[in-house]
Structures are given as structure tokens and as C-alpha cells.
Amino acid sequence: MKLESLINFFENISSIQRSILLVGGIAFFWSIESIMPLFNFNYKKIKHAIPNFFFTMTTIIVNFSLAFLLLYCSDWVTENNFGLLNWIPNLSLFTQIFLGVFLLDLIGAYLPHLIQHKVGFLWKIHLVHHSDHNVDTTTANRHHPFESVIRFIFTLLGVIVLGTSIGVVFLYQSLSLVLSQFNHANIKLPTQLDRLLSYIIVSPNMHKVHHHYVMPYTDSNYGNIFSFWDRLFGTHKHLDPSKIVYGVDTFFDKEKNEKINELLNRPFEDPIKK
């Protein structure tokens, strides 16, 4: 596929096509988990997925409701030649796409993820994601609605700062979605393959370290698509997958962490020391 055709496709991608991508990704990795699991969880997979699917729906609602802001800002920066990528002369289309996706991953994913781990109230919002004791592909979009708004704001900031077209934005969001489903999936890749992948993208074993229940591992491996940011900013850590225990030691109530009402109320509970 030519780059022009690729960007044209994402410029005109419909809500239905984006929904198919989301559902198709979950279905694909859900199937793979049954064939080559990293952990043999003693759980009812459907029951475990119910709160995660609920928060997936709230994420969809937030992103679809605010999508007009992405369209407006992207159209504005393109029409007014605004943003870093528009100020660099003679950029090829390939370079625009690569830098757009690469830097949106930094501003729209790595940066807000890092900040949520460092700011008390934002950490309590992010706890909804970390309090899953059986991390699998459905965990990828287990985000409190407040977190969905926060991540959207940072993505919007990235569009304005970089001056990315809407085609690049939707391409980035699609890659972000699929890679998140991939690196959360409860799958066991050959160790050498996982390690090689982790030098470019966030692999399953690399991201699972981030879901280990104690520090300093919880505060590491923030990346979503590319692993470069963690290596560049010194937030990369390695831990043997066999030693990983999911959850958060400061809130390890498995029963509460499966209840939607408890998770929705998490940001308003008493401060949790991090």
C-alpha cells in the first residue's frame, strides 16, 4: 500500500472500522492467550473481563465524544502550517508519518503515563488499571473515565505541538490500540523473540514488569508503542516473568478490584501512599 493511500484510509476511517479494529484485536489476542499463555490463571475469563469491558466502553465513549476536538485541531494546524513537523522544511511523507507516530507516542502515551505515577490524585485514577490481578488483553483498556480524558488531553496537546494531520493521528491511535492489546495479552513468546522485539516496541514481557505489584517495578516501562522512551529516560527495568505478581501492594483487595462501583470510586477514596 502506498503511503498516500495509507494516510487517506486513516483520514477517512469510520467509527465502525475503528470499532472493528478494537473488537478484532481483543478477539485475536484472546484466542492466542488460550494457545500459548504466559500464566495459567485460575479464573473465569468471562467474569474477569466484565469490568474490563465496562471500562473499554467508557473509553470508547470518551474518545468518540471528544473526537471532534482532534479533527478541529488537526485541521487547524494543517491549514495554518502550525507545529514542529510543519516548520521543518522538505519533510518527506514517510518522515512526517514516522515522526508523527513516534512523537505522539511520547506526548500522548509515555508522558501522561509517567505523570500519573508521580501525582497522587492521578495515581489513584490510574489504580483502576493497575489493580487487575489477572492481566490479559482485556486489561489494555481498563481505564477510569477520568484517565481516558487525561490521555485524550495529552494526545490533543501532541497534535497541536507537532502539527500532525488527522490521518497520522488516527494511524497513531490505531497502532496504540493494537500494541496495547498485544503487550497486555497473557501470551508467552519465545524469550529471544520477546527480547528482540523489546528493543523497538513494547513487548509483552517488557510491559508485564510494569504491572508487578511492588516498587520499583511499578514505576518502570511506561511505554506503549515504542520502547525507546523508557531506555532513553532511564525508566526501563527487567524482571523475569516467572517472578511477576500482578496488582498493587497498597491496594491488594482482589474482591474489590473486580467490582465496577469500587473501581469508579477509586479516585475519591482516602489517599493511598505510593
Residue pairs with C-beta under 8 A, 6 or more apart in sequence:
1 9
3 93
3 94
3 97
4 93
6 97
6 167
6 171
7 93
7 97
7 165
7 167
7 168
7 171
8 167
9 167
10 166
10 167
10 168
10 170
10 171
10 174
11 165
11 166
11 167
11 170
13 170
13 174
15 64
18 170
18 174
19 60
21 174
21 177
21 178
22 56
22 60
22 141
22 177
25 137
25 177
25 178
25 181
25 182
26 137
26 138
26 181
29 137
29 181
29 182
29 185
29 187
30 45
30 136
30 137
30 138
32 185
32 187
33 136
33 137
33 185
33 186
33 187
36 187
36 188
36 189
37 186
37 187
37 188
38 186
38 187
38 188
38 204
38 205
38 208
38 241
39 134
39 186
41 48
41 134
41 136
41 186
43 134
45 136
47 258
48 134
48 136
48 138
48 258
49 136
49 138
50 260
51 142
51 258
51 259
51 260
51 263
52 132
52 138
52 139
52 141
52 142
53 138
54 260
55 128
55 141
55 142
55 143
55 144
55 145
55 263
56 138
56 141
56 142
58 143
58 144
58 145
58 148
59 141
59 143
59 145
59 148
61 145
62 145
62 148
62 149
62 152
63 148
63 152
63 173
66 149
66 152
69 156
70 155
70 156
70 159
70 166
70 169
71 166
73 156
73 159
73 160
74 159
74 164
74 165
74 166
74 169
75 166
76 82
77 83
77 86
77 159
77 160
77 163
77 164
78 86
78 163
78 165
78 166
81 87
81 163
82 160
82 163
83 159
83 160
83 161
83 162
83 163
83 164
84 103
84 161
84 162
84 163
85 91
85 96
85 99
85 100
85 162
85 163
85 164
86 163
87 163
91 99
96 165
96 168
97 168
97 171
99 162
100 162
100 164
100 165
100 168
100 169
100 171
100 172
101 168
101 171
101 172
101 175
101 225
102 226
103 158
103 162
104 155
104 158
104 159
104 162
104 164
104 168
104 169
104 172
105 172
105 176
105 223
105 224
105 225
105 226
105 229
106 158
106 229
107 154
107 155
107 157
107 158
107 161
107 162
108 151
108 154
108 155
108 157
108 158
108 172
108 176
109 151
109 154
109 176
109 223
109 224
109 225
110 222
110 223
110 224
110 229
110 230
111 154
112 150
112 151
112 153
112 154
113 126
113 222
113 224
114 222
114 235
115 122
116 122
116 123
116 125
116 126
116 147
116 150
117 123
117 126
117 218
117 219
117 222
117 274
120 271
120 274
121 267
122 150
123 272
123 274
124 266
124 267
124 269
124 271
124 272
125 144
125 146
125 147
125 150
125 266
125 267
126 144
126 147
127 248
127 251
127 266
127 272
128 142
128 143
128 144
128 147
128 263
128 266
129 139
129 142
129 143
129 144
129 147
130 211
130 218
130 247
130 248
131 247
131 248
131 251
131 257
131 263
131 266
132 139
132 142
132 211
132 246
132 247
132 257
133 246
133 247
133 254
133 257
134 186
134 246
135 184
135 186
135 208
135 211
135 246
136 184
136 185
136 186
137 181
137 182
137 184
137 185
137 186
138 184
139 184
139 211
140 177
140 180
140 181
140 184
141 180
143 151
144 263
144 264
144 266
144 267
145 264
146 267
155 169
155 173
158 164
159 169
164 172
172 225
175 225
176 224
176 225
179 201
179 202
179 224
179 225
180 224
182 204
183 201
183 202
183 203
183 204
183 206
183 207
183 224
184 204
184 207
185 204
187 204
188 204
188 241
189 197
189 203
189 204
189 205
191 205
194 203
194 204
194 205
194 206
195 203
195 205
197 203
198 205
198 206
198 227
199 227
200 226
200 227
200 228
201 225
201 226
201 227
202 221
202 223
202 224
202 225
202 226
202 227
203 227
205 241
206 221
206 223
206 227
206 236
206 238
207 221
207 223
208 241
208 244
209 217
209 220
209 221
209 237
209 238
209 239
209 244
210 217
210 218
210 220
210 221
210 222
211 218
211 244
211 246
211 247
212 218
212 239
212 243
212 244
212 245
212 246
213 245
213 246
213 247
213 248
213 249
213 252
214 245
214 249
216 237
217 237
217 239
218 248
219 235
220 230
220 235
220 236
220 237
221 230
221 235
221 236
221 237
222 229
222 230
222 235
223 229
223 230
227 236
229 235
230 236
247 254
247 257
250 272
250 273
250 274
251 257
251 272
256 262
257 263
